[in-house]
Amino acid sequence: MSQLKSIGIIPARYASTRFPGKPLIDIAGKSMIRRVYEQATKSKRLDAVIVATDDERIQAHVGAFGAPVVLTAETHQSGTDRCAEVIAATPGFDIAINIQGDEPYIDPEQIDLLVDCFQKQEVQIATLIKRITTLDVLFNPNIPKVVIDRTGKAIYFSRQTIPYFRNAPSQDWPYSHTYYKHIGIYGYRTQVLAELTALPISSLERAESLEQLRWLENGYHIQTAETTFETLAVDTPEDLEKLLTQKKPQ
């Protein structure tokens, strides 16, 4: 394998409509951002991991447990933009992995799977997908779905259930076709990341509120890799309660 240098970046905002201060919430004695960072450092493919935040409280907390942290602009509209600022100030990396700051139990093997996508020189952007097997996930508009081509490149992402399976009742769709949900972790070649942040919001992105559609609309390719690990994201206090019932903190 070629020696690509990879950095994991964990964007962490303090402001959150549904869960203010989310990165600093305590999960069995450790903050959520600390748990994400510690999981990311278990990756075998990352050469460095850094937290990127717009809040001095998070910056101070992360620094206190000894992790690298950078204070970024408050004006960024997405984690992608925050990652791009870090890369602009941190040269020497070929691949940047945007690690969600609200998944305290992210599996490091998922990160490795994503980094490995870039062993193919033509890969510009990569992300993960997981097969859908239940109706509640398939028809949940809060869980983006993705359709892929024969090489695993994404054709389209949607909050709707895609494809519409015309010749079967909806309750049979998971057994009539292979459906995938999108796992929101991204990898980018660093020069591509800089290009993405210069793109204006696109019509499809505005319609679905999914930033990856901006990239597709502008001709970029998104390679997918399938994972079997379930992700447990914390968007609300209720999600935290659910997580704690499913996962025993270490």
C-alpha positions in Angstrom: 0.0 0.0 0.0 1.2 3.5 -0.8 2.2 5.7 2.1 -0.6 8.3 2.0 -0.7 10.5 5.1 -4.1 10.7 6.6 -5.5 13.0 9.3 -8.8 12.5 11.2 -10.6 15.8 12.0 -13.4 15.9 14.5 -15.6 19.0 14.0 -17.3 20.0 17.3 -19.8 22.8 17.6 -21.1 24.0 20.9 -24.3 25.4 19.5 -27.0 22.8 18.7 -30.7 23.5 18.3 -31.7 20.1 19.7 -28.8 19.5 22.2 -26.8 22.6 23.1 -23.3 21.8 24.5 -23.5 18.3 23.1 -19.7 17.6 22.8 -19.3 18.3 26.5 -22.0 16.0 27.8 -20.8 13.3 30.3 -21.1 9.7 29.2 -20.1 7.5 32.2 -17.3 9.8 33.3 -16.0 11.0 29.9 -17.2 13.7 27.7 -18.7 12.7 24.3 -15.9 14.5 22.4 -13.3 12.7 24.4 -14.9 9.3 23.6 -14.9 10.2 19.9 -11.3 11.3 20.0 -10.2 8.1 21.9 -12.0 5.9 19.4 -10.5 7.7 16.4 -6.9 7.3 17.8 -7.4 3.5 17.7 -7.5 3.7 13.9 -4.6 1.9 12.2 -4.7 4.2 9.2 -4.6 7.7 10.6 -1.4 9.5 11.2 -3.0 12.2 13.3 -6.3 13.1 14.9 -7.3 16.6 15.8 -10.5 18.3 17.2 -11.8 21.4 15.3 -14.1 23.6 17.3 -15.6 27.1 17.2 -16.0 27.3 20.9 -13.4 28.2 23.6 -15.1 26.0 26.2 -14.6 22.9 24.0 -11.1 24.0 23.1 -10.2 24.3 26.8 -11.8 20.9 27.6 -10.1 19.1 24.8 -6.7 20.6 25.6 -7.2 19.6 29.3 -7.3 15.9 28.4 -4.2 16.3 26.2 -5.7 16.1 22.6 -4.7 18.4 19.7 -7.4 21.0 19.2 -7.7 24.0 16.9 -10.1 27.0 17.2 -11.8 27.6 13.9 -14.1 30.3 12.5 -17.7 30.5 13.8 -19.0 31.2 10.3 -18.6 27.7 8.9 -21.9 26.2 7.6 -20.7 22.6 7.7 -18.2 20.2 9.2 -16.6 20.0 5.7 -15.8 23.7 5.8 -14.3 23.4 9.3 -12.2 20.5 8.0 -11.0 22.6 5.1 -9.8 25.3 7.4 -7.8 22.8 9.4 -6.2 21.4 6.3 -5.3 24.8 5.0 -3.4 25.4 8.2 -2.0 21.9 8.5 -0.1 20.9 5.3 1.5 17.6 4.6 -1.6 15.3 4.6 -3.0 13.6 1.5 -6.3 12.4 3.0 -8.6 14.1 5.5 -11.3 12.1 7.3 -14.2 14.1 8.7 -15.2 12.1 11.8 -18.6 12.9 13.3 -18.3 14.4 16.8 -21.6 12.9 18.0 -20.8 9.2 17.6 -18.9 8.4 20.9 -18.6 4.7 20.0 -17.5 4.9 16.4 -15.6 1.8 15.4 -12.0 2.5 14.3 -12.4 -0.2 11.7 -14.9 2.1 9.9 -12.3 4.8 9.7 -9.7 2.3 8.4 -12.2 1.1 5.8 -12.8 4.7 4.6 -9.0 5.5 4.4 -8.4 2.3 2.4 -10.8 3.6 -0.4 -8.0 6.1 -1.4 -5.6 3.3 -2.4 -7.4 3.7 -5.8 -5.9 6.9 -7.2 -9.2 7.9 -8.9 -11.1 8.2 -5.7 -11.8 11.9 -4.8 -14.3 11.5 -1.9 -15.3 8.4 0.0 -18.1 7.6 2.5 -19.7 4.6 4.1 -23.0 2.9 3.6 -24.9 0.1 5.4 -27.5 -2.3 4.2 -31.1 -1.5 5.3 -33.0 -4.4 6.6 -35.9 -2.9 8.5 -38.9 -0.8 7.5 -38.5 1.8 10.2 -35.1 2.8 8.8 -36.1 2.4 5.2 -39.0 4.9 5.5 -37.4 7.3 8.0 -36.8 10.7 6.3 -34.1 11.6 8.9 -31.9 8.7 7.6 -30.5 9.5 4.2 -30.5 6.7 1.6 -28.1 6.2 -1.3 -28.1 4.4 -4.6 -24.8 3.2 -6.1 -23.5 2.0 -9.4 -21.7 -1.3 -10.1 -18.4 0.1 -8.9 -19.8 1.4 -5.6 -19.9 5.1 -6.6 -22.8 7.0 -5.3 -25.5 7.9 -7.9 -27.8 9.8 -5.6 -28.6 10.5 -1.9 -32.1 11.2 -0.7 -34.2 11.4 2.4 -36.8 9.6 0.5 -36.8 5.8 0.0 -34.9 5.2 -3.2 -35.3 3.4 -5.5 -39.1 3.2 -5.5 -39.8 -0.5 -6.0 -42.8 -0.4 -8.3 -43.8 -4.1 -8.4 -43.9 -4.9 -4.7 -45.8 -3.6 -1.7 -43.7 -1.3 0.4 -43.5 -3.7 3.3 -41.6 -6.1 1.0 -39.1 -3.6 -0.3 -36.2 -4.6 1.9 -36.5 -8.2 0.6 -37.1 -7.2 -3.0 -34.0 -5.0 -3.5 -30.8 -4.1 -1.7 -31.3 -0.7 0.0 -28.5 1.3 1.7 -28.4 4.0 4.3 -25.7 6.6 4.3 -23.2 6.6 7.2 -22.2 10.3 7.7 -18.4 10.0 7.8 -16.4 11.4 4.8 -12.9 11.1 3.5 -11.5 13.6 1.0 -8.2 14.0 -0.9 -7.0 17.3 0.6 -6.8 19.2 -2.7 -10.4 18.1 -3.5 -11.6 19.2 0.0 -10.3 22.8 -0.8 -12.3 22.7 -4.0 -15.5 21.6 -2.4 -15.6 24.5 0.0 -15.5 26.9 -2.9 -18.7 25.5 -4.4 -22.0 27.4 -4.0 -25.0 25.7 -2.5 -26.8 23.7 -5.2 -30.4 23.2 -6.0 -30.5 19.5 -5.0 -28.7 20.3 -1.8 -31.2 23.0 -1.0 -34.1 20.6 -1.7 -32.8 17.7 0.4 -30.6 19.5 2.9 -27.8 17.1 2.1 -24.4 18.8 1.3 -23.0 15.8 -0.6 -25.5 16.5 -3.4 -23.7 19.7 -4.1 -20.6 17.6 -4.9 -22.4 15.3 -7.2 -24.1 18.1 -9.0 -20.7 19.6 -9.7 -19.3 16.4 -11.2 -17.3 15.0 -8.2 -17.4 11.2 -7.6 -18.2 9.8 -4.2 -16.9 6.3 -3.6 -18.8 4.2 -1.1 -17.6 1.3 1.1 -20.1 -1.0 2.9 -19.8 -1.4 6.6 -21.7 -3.9 8.8 -21.2 -1.8 12.0 -24.2 0.1 13.3 -23.6 3.7 14.2 -25.0 5.3 17.3 -25.3 9.1 16.8 -26.4 11.4 19.6 -28.6 14.3 18.2 -30.9 14.7 21.2 -31.0 13.9 24.9 -33.3 11.0 24.0 -30.7 9.6 21.7 -28.2 9.7 24.6 -30.6 7.7 26.8 -31.1 5.2 24.0 -27.3 4.9 23.4 -26.7 4.1 27.1 -29.2 1.3 27.0 -27.6 -0.2 24.0 -23.9 0.3 24.8 -22.1 -0.2 28.0 -19.5 2.5 28.4 -15.9 1.5 29.0 
